[in-house]
Amino acid sequence: MSETPLDAARASSLRLLPWAGPEGRPCYLSTDGRGPVARLADNMEAVQLGMGTQLLGHARSLVAEQGVSADEFRYLAARLTESLRDVLRVAESRGRRLRACGEEAAEADCDDL
């Protein structure tokens, strides 16, 4: 089996993982994108994006309600902040992988990023 441009890009770049390491520092993975940690990262990204979607729906409902307390809004703001942080990390990671994919790779090869 021949190596695609995407395989070469994956092998030569580090993947920003969707979780932070000790002291909140970014975690990176050096892999071809097919190992167990890469699959775990893919699953966690999907969960984070799904949770963000659900939280956004909850936020819309809460904002539309009358009589919501300041504590409830603060809690919502904290959760939205966490979700935004997670989604931005996923976007940064996927953007890096798309750039690493390069102009030479076929569009279909990059669809799973």
Backbone as CSV, one residue per row, in Angstrom:
resi,resn,N_x,N_y,N_z,CA_x,CA_y,CA_z,C_x,C_y,C_z
1,MET,0.854,-1.172,0.000,0.000,0.000,0.000,0.898,1.232,0.000
2,SER,0.604,2.169,-0.887,1.445,3.355,-0.990,1.004,4.419,0.003
3,GLU,1.943,5.264,0.357,1.673,6.335,1.324,1.027,7.511,0.611
4,THR,-0.054,8.010,1.169,-0.730,9.180,0.606,-0.099,10.443,1.176
5,PRO,-0.347,11.598,0.566,0.154,12.850,1.146,-0.351,13.067,2.569
6,LEU,-1.576,12.621,2.845,-2.119,12.758,4.197,-1.321,11.921,5.180
7,ASP,-0.952,10.694,4.783,-0.139,9.849,5.661,1.200,10.516,5.964
8,ALA,1.817,11.100,4.964,3.099,11.780,5.175,2.930,12.974,6.095
9,ALA,1.853,13.727,5.909,1.610,14.894,6.768,1.385,14.467,8.200
10,ARG,0.610,13.409,8.368,0.335,12.936,9.728,1.609,12.455,10.411
11,ALA,2.448,11.783,9.664,3.666,11.245,10.256,4.638,12.344,10.653
12,SER,4.582,13.479,9.960,5.573,14.522,10.220,5.077,15.627,11.149
13,SER,3.847,15.532,11.630,3.330,16.618,12.454,2.807,16.100,13.781
14,LEU,2.698,17.009,14.711,2.149,16.686,16.019,0.683,17.073,16.049
15,ARG,-0.114,16.242,16.681,-1.540,16.526,16.811,-1.807,17.133,18.176
16,LEU,-2.477,18.278,18.186,-2.927,18.880,19.433,-4.097,18.054,19.936
17,LEU,-3.971,17.524,21.134,-5.020,16.667,21.691,-6.115,17.504,22.345
18,PRO,-7.322,16.942,22.444,-8.452,17.719,22.971,-8.503,17.804,24.489
19,TRP,-7.404,17.568,25.143,-7.350,17.712,26.598,-6.026,18.369,26.968
20,ALA,-6.007,18.962,28.124,-4.797,19.628,28.613,-4.011,18.667,29.494
21,GLY,-2.734,18.911,29.579,-1.881,18.112,30.433,-1.751,18.736,31.810
22,PRO,-0.751,18.292,32.544,-0.509,18.872,33.863,-0.347,20.389,33.764
23,GLU,-0.880,21.065,34.729,-0.789,22.523,34.811,-1.481,23.220,33.644
24,GLY,-2.413,22.526,32.971,-3.179,23.131,31.893,-2.438,23.302,30.581
25,ARG,-1.274,22.708,30.475,-0.474,22.856,29.257,-1.015,21.956,28.150
26,PRO,-0.841,22.358,26.881,-1.336,21.543,25.767,-0.634,20.191,25.703
27,CYS,-1.364,19.193,25.244,-0.810,17.857,25.015,-0.760,17.613,23.514
28,TYR,0.296,16.974,23.069,0.459,16.669,21.653,0.716,15.186,21.483
29,LEU,0.357,14.687,20.313,0.551,13.282,19.984,1.319,13.198,18.678
30,SER,2.371,12.418,18.682,3.121,12.158,17.466,2.725,10.772,16.982
31,THR,1.942,10.731,15.906,1.415,9.459,15.429,0.973,9.592,13.985
32,ASP,0.644,8.469,13.383,0.095,8.489,12.025,-1.413,8.681,12.026
33,GLY,-2.012,8.811,13.215,-3.442,9.056,13.307,-4.297,7.818,13.373
34,ARG,-3.683,6.652,13.499,-4.448,5.419,13.491,-4.380,4.645,14.815
35,GLY,-3.622,5.111,15.761,-3.423,4.386,17.008,-4.539,4.601,18.012
36,PRO,-4.441,3.914,19.156,-5.504,4.004,20.160,-5.653,5.396,20.775
37,VAL,-4.567,6.114,20.968,-4.685,7.461,21.546,-5.329,8.403,20.529
38,ALA,-4.999,8.245,19.256,-5.632,9.065,18.214,-7.127,8.779,18.149
39,ARG,-7.514,7.511,18.256,-8.946,7.170,18.250,-9.638,7.729,19.486
40,LEU,-8.976,7.668,20.631,-9.534,8.253,21.854,-9.726,9.762,21.675
41,ALA,-8.737,10.418,21.080,-8.839,11.860,20.831,-9.986,12.164,19.868
42,ASP,-10.130,11.352,18.821,-11.248,11.539,17.883,-12.582,11.435,18.610
43,ASN,-12.710,10.416,19.458,-13.954,10.225,20.211,-14.207,11.381,21.172
44,MET,-13.151,11.836,21.843,-13.323,12.933,22.794,-13.712,14.220,22.070
45,GLU,-13.126,14.468,20.907,-13.521,15.642,20.125,-15.000,15.573,19.765
46,ALA,-15.458,14.400,19.353,-16.873,14.239,18.996,-17.771,14.497,20.201
47,VAL,-17.369,14.002,21.367,-18.147,14.232,22.591,-18.164,15.720,22.930
48,GLN,-17.007,16.367,22.858,-16.927,17.794,23.184,-17.806,18.624,22.254
49,LEU,-17.777,18.321,20.968,-18.609,19.065,20.020,-20.091,18.801,20.270
50,GLY,-20.434,17.560,20.563,-21.827,17.229,20.872,-22.313,17.912,22.136
51,MET,-21.473,17.930,23.156,-21.845,18.600,24.405,-22.007,20.098,24.185
52,GLY,-21.153,20.673,23.351,-21.275,22.093,23.038,-22.597,22.405,22.356
53,THR,-23.007,21.537,21.456,-24.292,21.713,20.771,-25.447,21.648,21.759
54,GLN,-25.403,20.667,22.655,-26.462,20.536,23.662,-26.474,21.737,24.605
55,LEU,-25.308,22.185,25.008,-25.216,23.329,25.913,-25.758,24.593,25.255
56,LEU,-25.481,24.756,23.978,-26.000,25.915,23.260,-27.532,25.905,23.249
57,GLY,-28.115,24.735,23.052,-29.576,24.622,23.111,-30.115,24.978,24.482
58,HIS,-29.434,24.505,25.517,-29.837,24.826,26.886,-29.713,26.330,27.143
59,ALA,-28.643,26.926,26.649,-28.436,28.366,26.841,-29.545,29.168,26.175
60,ARG,-29.921,28.774,24.973,-31.014,29.478,24.284,-32.297,29.419,25.109
61,SER,-32.589,28.243,25.654,-33.804,28.086,26.467,-33.735,28.941,27.726
62,LEU,-32.593,28.917,28.398,-32.443,29.651,29.650,-32.554,31.160,29.427
63,VAL,-31.948,31.638,28.358,-31.999,33.071,28.060,-33.439,33.513,27.770
64,ALA,-34.224,32.635,27.187,-35.617,32.969,26.851,-36.541,32.942,28.069
65,GLU,-36.113,32.303,29.153,-36.950,32.187,30.357,-36.971,33.495,31.151
66,GLN,-38.063,33.694,31.850,-38.184,34.820,32.781,-37.782,34.338,34.173
67,GLY,-37.217,35.211,34.968,-36.925,34.904,36.361,-35.718,34.012,36.596
68,VAL,-34.803,33.959,35.651,-33.591,33.166,35.837,-32.656,33.946,36.759
69,SER,-32.104,33.255,37.744,-31.263,33.934,38.737,-29.869,34.241,38.186
70,ALA,-29.209,35.163,38.844,-27.834,35.512,38.482,-26.914,34.308,38.651
71,ASP,-27.153,33.501,39.689,-26.338,32.301,39.892,-26.483,31.330,38.723
72,GLU,-27.705,31.181,38.214,-27.919,30.294,37.068,-27.189,30.818,35.834
73,PHE,-27.229,32.125,35.629,-26.515,32.704,34.488,-24.998,32.573,34.645
74,ARG,-24.501,32.740,35.856,-23.058,32.565,36.090,-22.643,31.125,35.811
75,TYR,-23.459,30.184,36.257,-23.170,28.766,36.005,-23.170,28.495,34.497
76,LEU,-24.185,29.023,33.818,-24.263,28.858,32.369,-23.042,29.473,31.692
77,ALA,-22.654,30.669,32.109,-21.487,31.334,31.519,-20.220,30.507,31.724
78,ALA,-20.075,29.904,32.889,-18.901,29.065,33.154,-18.882,27.850,32.232
79,ARG,-20.031,27.199,32.060,-20.099,26.022,31.196,-19.883,26.407,29.730
80,LEU,-20.454,27.539,29.307,-20.244,28.008,27.938,-18.775,28.334,27.693
81,THR,-18.115,28.914,28.693,-16.692,29.223,28.582,-15.875,27.946,28.415
82,GLU,-16.185,26.934,29.215,-15.488,25.645,29.099,-15.712,25.028,27.725
83,SER,-16.953,25.074,27.269,-17.285,24.496,25.973,-16.581,25.238,24.843
84,LEU,-16.557,26.554,24.919,-15.871,27.341,23.898,-14.384,27.004,23.876
85,ARG,-13.775,26.862,25.039,-12.357,26.477,25.113,-12.140,25.143,24.401
86,ASP,-13.005,24.168,24.683,-12.875,22.843,24.073,-13.040,22.907,22.558
87,VAL,-14.056,23.629,22.106,-14.330,23.718,20.672,-13.202,24.450,19.946
88,LEU,-12.657,25.487,20.556,-11.532,26.195,19.939,-10.302,25.297,19.843
89,ARG,-10.091,24.453,20.838,-8.961,23.514,20.792,-9.160,22.509,19.656
90,VAL,-10.388,22.001,19.505,-10.688,21.077,18.408,-10.455,21.777,17.066
91,ALA,-10.933,23.005,16.941,-10.757,23.754,15.692,-9.275,23.982,15.395
92,GLU,-8.508,24.335,16.408,-7.072,24.545,16.205,-6.397,23.251,15.767
93,SER,-6.729,22.152,16.429,-6.140,20.863,16.094,-6.478,20.460,14.663
94,ARG,-7.740,20.586,14.301,-8.157,20.201,12.950,-7.574,21.140,11.903
95,GLY,-7.472,22.414,12.229,-6.857,23.357,11.301,-5.399,23.022,11.045
96,ARG,-4.682,22.662,12.081,-3.274,22.273,11.922,-3.158,21.045,11.038
97,ARG,-4.045,20.066,11.273,-3.986,18.836,10.484,-4.363,19.097,9.029
98,LEU,-5.305,19.987,8.793,-5.654,20.325,7.410,-4.495,21.019,6.711
99,ARG,-3.827,21.937,7.409,-2.659,22.604,6.819,-1.560,21.592,6.541
100,ALA,-1.372,20.646,7.469,-0.341,19.626,7.289,-0.677,18.712,6.120
101,CYS,-1.946,18.555,5.856,-2.402,17.715,4.755,-1.846,18.248,3.436
102,GLY,-1.775,19.556,3.342,-1.156,20.183,2.186,-2.045,20.251,0.961
103,GLU,-1.613,21.039,0.033,-2.355,21.237,-1.203,-2.298,20.014,-2.095
104,GLU,-1.327,19.156,-1.896,-1.141,17.997,-2.757,-2.145,16.891,-2.476
105,ALA,-2.668,16.822,-1.252,-3.558,15.723,-0.879,-4.916,15.891,-1.538
106,ALA,-5.511,14.772,-1.874,-6.868,14.797,-2.428,-7.839,15.215,-1.340
107,GLU,-8.877,15.928,-1.705,-9.849,16.415,-0.723,-10.431,15.262,0.085
108,ALA,-10.666,14.135,-0.543,-11.245,12.984,0.161,-10.320,12.479,1.255
109,ASP,-9.007,12.620,1.066,-8.058,12.163,2.078,-8.133,12.997,3.345
110,CYS,-8.586,14.226,3.240,-8.611,15.129,4.379,-9.984,15.206,5.033
111,ASP,-10.974,14.528,4.481,-12.334,14.632,5.008,-12.463,14.170,6.448
112,ASP,-11.634,13.236,6.893,-11.780,12.718,8.253,-11.126,13.596,9.300
113,LEU,-10.565,14.720,8.901,-9.947,15.621,9.867,-11.020,16.484,10.440
